[in-house]
Amino acid sequence: MSHYTEDQLSEYILRRESTSDPQSIEKHLAHCAECRKALELVATFDDALRDPLSWQIADSMAVRREAPPELLAQARAIAAEDRYAREVLLPIVESPIRFSEARVGDDPRFRTLAVIRLLCSIANKTHEQQPQYGLLLADAALGICGKLPEKAKANSAWFVGTAWKERANALRYLGRFREAEAALDEAENAFASEGYAEPFDLAIVSYVRATVRAETEQFSDAVRLAREAAEQFAIYGDRRRYLSSRLVEGMGLYCADRDHEALSIFEAVVETSRAEGETWILARALANAASCYTHLQRYDEATSHYAEAMGVLMAMDVPTEQARIQWALASLKVERGHFEDGLPALECARETLRRLDLSNDASLCTLDLAAGLLAAGHPEGVDELCRSVALTFASEGMTRSARKALAFLSEAVGSGVVTPDLVRHVRVYLEKLPTHPRLEFVQLQ
């Protein structure tokens, strides 16, 4: 009887989808004890590679004397290049102005693979708070990719793909989704340009693409892509990315009004992230689960999850997210009809959001307060609240569509026909507008 090689068994266990005939391997394994034993060894070795302890032990071991001199020389060269990249980049990346003035794309000192890698790493940490600067960093990395020396350019496929991926990340935070999709296409092409694309890199692209599809209300695509990415991250043992992908999958289901399916995912992520100490993911999963419970009118469970999320965020000292949970809890009280507690809590949340310069969130919270006052039978002060929202949007460069929505609201308030549902209708539209700038306002009939 012929047997499968270790390479064939490794491919089968690590990348089953790329194995030419997995059914034949499974049939063979059912009857071949020798290959089953070999497969167990491969699996055990793979598990060891995924275990951080293995790498901690490896890092603590001295370099073996018989290591090939060529390999040691290459490792030293890479370390020196990384050290140089930090020396030339870190003094200028702290300030967007200083970085722009440095014109790194025109300076030959920056034309190294290590500089590209470091720029991408910094961009990745920058997108959420400063997406415009993240885009500048990613574009600088792409510019350097095109100016690399020929020797470095021959090995640059992964770096080019990563730079395009970070450009897509920045664009999605900026709400430029069509450009983000195009950048993700470029990333995939770059990763595959050397004849083989690492599934892990493609999974990251799928994850980012899933978030874009969710934002553009292509929820079935978002769910599918996030699920595919999660499966790959599980294979590679990247727990944080696996859990993040599951969150996106859940959000796609939630936005498609498939609350029960979404809730099961969020609760699974809550349990896993709590056990694994992933506090940031835990806070997000708790808040998302609470939103599902609110949709399902399971208010006690929603309140409990929001309260736990608040505790996690307070321990992490993340005031902006704490303010958003404070807002969600206050809105939940109003939705339950607990106006005596909920309306003052909404006013408090509004002031907190304003103090933290979260002006868009503060405006949406103001509309929640206006709708709550109307629902409670206290229309006095609603006109002033709506005017304050209009002033906030005007100061930030109100779009034509936003002006149309707020004019409709103002007219309804002035004529005395404003209702809680009308205020919520305008609020939902304004919430979507930053990520859907071409969305037209439709009056509530």
C-alpha positions in Angstrom: 0.0 0.0 0.0 1.3 3.5 -0.9 1.3 6.2 1.8 0.8 10.0 1.8 3.8 12.2 2.4 4.0 14.6 5.4 3.7 17.5 3.0 0.5 16.1 1.5 -1.0 15.4 5.0 0.0 18.9 6.1 -1.8 20.5 3.2 -4.8 18.4 3.9 -5.0 19.4 7.6 -4.1 23.1 7.1 -5.7 23.9 3.8 -8.2 21.2 3.0 -10.0 23.4 0.4 -6.8 23.5 -1.8 -6.2 19.7 -1.5 -6.9 18.1 -4.9 -8.7 15.1 -3.7 -9.5 15.2 0.1 -12.1 12.4 -0.2 -9.4 10.0 -1.3 -7.2 11.0 1.6 -10.1 10.4 4.1 -10.8 7.0 2.5 -7.1 6.1 2.8 -6.9 7.2 6.4 -9.9 5.1 7.4 -7.8 2.0 6.5 -4.2 3.0 7.1 -3.0 3.2 10.7 0.5 4.4 9.6 -0.9 7.5 7.8 -3.3 8.2 10.7 -0.3 8.3 13.0 1.5 10.6 10.7 -1.5 12.9 10.5 -1.7 13.0 14.3 2.0 14.0 14.4 1.4 16.8 11.9 -1.6 18.0 13.8 0.3 18.0 17.1 3.2 19.9 15.5 0.7 22.5 14.1 -0.9 22.9 17.5 2.5 23.5 19.0 3.2 26.2 16.5 0.0 28.0 17.4 0.8 27.9 21.1 2.4 31.1 22.3 4.5 29.1 24.8 6.3 27.4 22.0 7.5 30.7 20.7 8.3 32.1 24.2 10.6 29.1 24.7 12.1 29.5 21.2 12.8 33.2 21.9 14.5 32.3 25.2 16.9 29.8 23.5 20.3 30.7 22.4 21.0 30.5 18.6 22.4 27.1 17.8 26.0 27.3 16.7 25.4 25.1 13.6 22.8 27.5 12.2 23.7 28.3 8.5 25.7 31.5 8.3 23.6 32.6 5.3 20.4 32.4 7.4 22.0 34.3 10.3 23.3 37.0 7.9 19.8 37.4 6.4 18.2 37.6 9.9 20.7 40.3 11.0 20.1 42.2 7.8 16.3 42.2 8.3 16.8 43.3 12.0 19.1 46.1 10.9 16.6 47.3 8.2 13.8 47.3 10.8 15.9 49.2 13.2 16.8 51.8 10.5 13.1 52.1 9.5 12.2 53.0 13.1 15.0 55.5 13.4 14.0 57.4 10.3 10.2 57.1 10.6 9.2 57.3 14.3 10.4 60.9 14.7 8.2 62.2 11.9 5.0 60.0 12.1 3.8 61.5 15.4 2.6 64.6 13.6 0.7 64.5 10.3 2.1 67.9 9.4 5.7 66.8 10.1 5.1 63.6 8.1 3.6 65.5 5.1 6.5 68.0 5.2 9.1 65.1 5.2 7.9 64.0 1.7 9.1 60.4 2.3 8.1 59.4 -1.2 10.7 61.6 -2.7 13.5 60.7 -0.3 15.6 57.6 -1.3 16.4 56.9 2.4 12.8 55.6 2.8 12.8 53.2 -0.1 13.0 49.9 1.9 10.6 47.1 2.5 11.0 47.7 6.3 9.8 51.3 5.9 6.7 50.1 4.0 5.9 47.5 6.6 6.3 50.0 9.4 4.1 52.6 7.6 1.4 50.0 7.2 1.6 49.0 10.8 1.3 52.6 12.0 -1.5 53.3 9.6 -3.4 50.2 10.9 -3.4 51.7 14.4 -4.4 55.2 13.1 -7.4 54.5 11.0 -10.1 54.5 13.6 -9.2 57.9 15.3 -7.5 59.6 12.3 -8.6 57.9 9.1 -7.4 60.8 6.9 -3.9 60.4 8.3 -4.2 56.7 8.0 -4.9 57.2 4.3 -1.9 59.5 3.9 0.4 56.8 5.5 -1.0 54.0 3.3 -0.6 56.1 0.2 3.0 56.9 1.2 3.7 53.2 1.5 2.2 52.6 -1.9 4.3 55.4 -3.4 7.5 53.8 -2.0 6.4 50.4 -3.4 6.7 51.9 -6.9 10.1 53.4 -6.2 11.9 50.5 -4.6 15.3 49.3 -5.9 14.9 46.4 -8.3 16.2 43.8 -5.9 13.6 44.8 -3.2 10.9 45.2 -5.8 11.2 41.6 -6.8 10.2 40.6 -3.2 7.6 43.2 -2.6 4.3 41.5 -3.5 3.2 41.0 0.1 4.2 44.6 1.0 2.3 46.0 -1.9 -0.8 43.9 -1.0 -0.6 45.1 2.6 -0.3 48.7 1.6 -3.4 48.4 -0.6 -5.2 46.7 2.2 -4.4 49.6 4.6 -5.6 52.1 2.0 -8.9 50.2 1.9 -9.1 50.2 5.7 -8.7 54.0 5.8 -11.2 54.5 3.0 -13.9 52.5 4.7 -13.5 54.6 7.9 -13.9 57.7 5.6 -17.1 56.2 4.1 -15.5 56.0 0.6 -16.7 52.5 0.0 -16.4 52.2 -3.7 -12.8 53.2 -3.5 -12.3 50.8 -0.6 -13.6 47.9 -2.7 -11.2 48.9 -5.6 -8.3 49.0 -3.1 -9.2 45.5 -1.8 -9.2 44.2 -5.4 -5.7 45.6 -5.8 -4.6 44.0 -2.5 -5.9 40.5 -3.7 -4.1 40.9 -7.0 -0.8 41.9 -5.3 -1.0 39.0 -2.8 -1.6 36.5 -5.7 1.0 38.0 -8.1 3.7 35.6 -7.2 1.6 32.6 -8.1 0.4 31.7 -4.6 -1.6 33.9 -2.2 -1.4 33.0 1.5 -5.0 32.2 2.7 -4.3 34.3 5.9 -3.7 37.4 3.9 -6.8 36.8 1.7 -8.8 36.3 4.9 -7.8 39.8 6.1 -9.0 41.2 2.8 -12.3 39.3 3.1 -12.7 40.6 6.7 -12.2 44.2 5.5 -14.5 43.7 2.5 -17.2 42.2 4.9 -17.2 45.4 6.9 -17.5 47.5 3.7 -20.4 45.3 2.5 -22.1 45.7 5.9 -21.8 49.5 5.7 -23.3 49.5 2.1 -26.2 47.3 3.3 -25.1 44.2 1.3 -25.8 42.1 4.4 -25.8 38.6 2.9 -22.3 39.3 1.3 -21.1 40.7 4.6 -22.2 37.6 6.5 -20.7 35.2 3.9 -17.3 37.0 3.8 -17.0 37.4 7.5 -17.8 33.8 8.0 -15.2 32.7 5.5 -12.6 35.0 7.1 -13.4 33.6 10.6 -12.9 30.0 9.3 -9.4 30.9 8.0 -8.4 32.8 11.2 -9.5 29.8 13.2 -7.2 27.6 11.1 -4.3 29.9 11.7 -5.0 30.3 15.4 -5.6 34.1 15.3 -8.2 34.3 18.0 -8.6 38.1 18.0 -9.2 38.3 14.2 -11.5 35.2 14.5 -13.7 36.9 17.1 -13.7 40.2 15.2 -14.9 38.4 12.1 -17.6 36.7 14.1 -18.7 40.2 15.3 -19.0 41.4 11.7 -21.0 38.3 10.8 -23.3 39.0 13.7 -23.7 42.6 12.7 -24.7 41.6 9.2 -27.4 39.3 10.5 -28.6 42.0 13.0 -28.8 44.7 10.3 -30.8 42.2 8.2 -33.3 41.8 11.1 -32.2 38.3 11.8 -31.9 39.0 15.5 -32.0 35.5 16.9 -29.1 34.3 14.6 -27.1 37.5 15.4 -27.7 37.1 19.1 -26.4 33.5 19.2 -23.2 34.7 17.6 -22.8 37.7 19.9 -23.4 35.6 23.0 -20.8 33.0 21.8 -18.3 35.8 21.3 -19.1 37.2 24.7 -18.4 33.8 26.3 -15.2 33.2 24.4 -13.7 36.7 24.7 -14.5 36.8 28.4 -12.7 33.4 28.8 -9.7 34.6 26.7 -9.3 38.0 28.3 -10.2 39.9 25.0 -11.7 42.8 26.9 -12.2 45.2 23.9 -14.0 42.5 21.9 -16.0 41.5 25.0 -17.3 45.1 25.4 -18.3 45.3 21.7 -20.0 41.8 21.8 -21.9 42.8 25.0 -23.1 46.0 23.4 -24.1 44.3 20.2 -26.0 41.5 22.1 -27.8 44.2 24.1 -28.9 45.8 20.8 -30.4 42.5 19.8 -32.1 42.0 23.1 -33.6 45.5 22.7 -34.9 44.7 19.2 -36.5 41.5 20.7 -38.0 43.6 23.6 -36.0 41.5 26.1 -35.2 44.7 28.1 -33.9 43.2 31.3 -31.3 41.2 29.4 -30.4 44.3 27.3 -29.9 46.4 30.4 -27.7 43.7 32.0 -25.5 43.4 28.9 -25.1 47.2 28.6 -24.2 47.5 32.3 -21.5 44.8 32.0 -20.2 46.5 28.8 -20.0 49.8 30.8 -18.0 48.0 33.5 -15.5 46.6 31.0 -15.1 50.0 29.3 -14.6 51.8 32.6 -11.9 49.3 33.6 -10.2 50.0 30.2 -10.7 53.8 30.6 -12.3 54.4 27.2 -14.5 57.5 27.9 -15.9 57.9 24.4 -17.3 54.3 24.3 -18.5 54.7 27.9 -20.5 57.8 26.7 -22.0 55.8 23.9 -23.1 53.0 26.3 -24.5 55.6 28.7 -26.5 57.0 25.8 -27.7 53.5 24.8 -28.8 52.7 28.4 -30.7 56.0 28.6 -32.4 55.4 25.3 -33.4 51.9 26.5 -35.1 53.4 29.6 -37.1 55.8 27.3 -38.1 52.9 25.0 -39.4 51.0 28.0 -41.5 54.0 28.9 -39.4 54.9 32.0 -39.5 58.6 31.1 -38.8 59.9 34.7 -35.4 58.2 34.7 -34.7 58.0 31.0 -35.2 61.6 29.9 -32.7 63.1 32.5 -30.3 60.2 31.6 -30.5 61.2 27.9 -29.8 64.8 28.8 -26.8 63.7 30.8 -25.6 61.5 28.0 -26.0 64.3 25.5 -23.8 66.6 27.6 -21.2 64.0 28.0 -21.0 63.4 24.3 -20.7 67.1 23.7 -18.0 67.4 26.3 -16.0 64.7 24.5 -16.4 66.5 21.1 -18.5 63.7 19.7 -20.7 66.2 18.0 -22.5 63.9 15.6 -23.4 61.4 18.3 -24.5 64.4 20.5 -26.9 65.5 17.8 -28.4 62.1 17.4 -28.8 61.8 21.1 -30.5 65.2 21.1 -33.0 63.8 18.6 -33.6 60.8 20.8 -34.3 63.2 23.7 -36.7 65.2 21.5 -38.6 62.0 20.5 -38.6 60.9 24.1 -40.1 64.2 25.3 -42.8 64.0 22.7 -43.6 60.4 23.6 -43.8 61.4 27.3 -46.3 64.2 26.4 -43.8 67.1 27.0 -43.4 68.9 23.7 -42.0 72.1 25.3 -38.4 72.5 24.4 -38.5 70.2 21.4 -38.2 73.1 19.0 -35.1 74.3 20.7 -33.5 70.9 20.7 -34.2 70.5 16.9 -32.7 74.0 16.3 -29.5 73.0 18.1 -29.2 69.9 15.9 -29.5 72.1 12.8 -26.9 74.5 14.1 -24.5 71.6 14.8 -24.8 70.2 11.3 -24.5 73.7 9.8 -21.3 74.4 11.6 -19.8 71.1 10.2 -20.7 71.9 6.6 -24.2 70.5 6.2 -24.9 68.7 3.0 -28.0 69.4 0.8 -29.6 66.2 1.9 -29.1 67.0 5.6 -30.5 70.5 5.1 -33.6 68.9 3.4 -34.1 66.5 6.3 -33.7 69.2 9.0 -36.0 71.6 7.1 -38.7 68.9 7.1 -38.3 68.5 10.8 -38.3 72.2 11.5 -41.4 72.6 9.5 -43.2 69.8 11.3 -42.1 71.3 14.7 -43.3 74.8 13.6 -46.7 73.6 12.5 -47.2 71.5 15.6 -47.5 68.2 13.7 -44.2 66.7 14.9 -44.4 63.2 16.3 -41.9 60.8 17.9 -41.9 58.6 14.8 -41.2 61.7 12.6 -38.2 62.7 14.8 -36.9 59.1 14.7 -37.2 59.0 11.0 -35.0 62.1 10.6 -32.6 60.7 13.2 -32.1 57.4 11.4 -31.5 59.2 8.1 -28.9 61.5 9.7 -27.2 58.6 11.3 -26.8 56.9 7.9 -25.7 60.0 6.1 -21.9 60.1 6.9 -21.4 56.7 5.4 -24.1 57.0 2.7 -23.5 60.6 1.4 -25.6 60.1 -1.7 -28.6 58.8 0.2 -31.7 61.0 -0.5 -34.0 62.0 2.2 -37.6 60.7 1.9 -40.3 62.4 3.9 -42.3 60.2 6.3 -45.8 59.9 5.0 
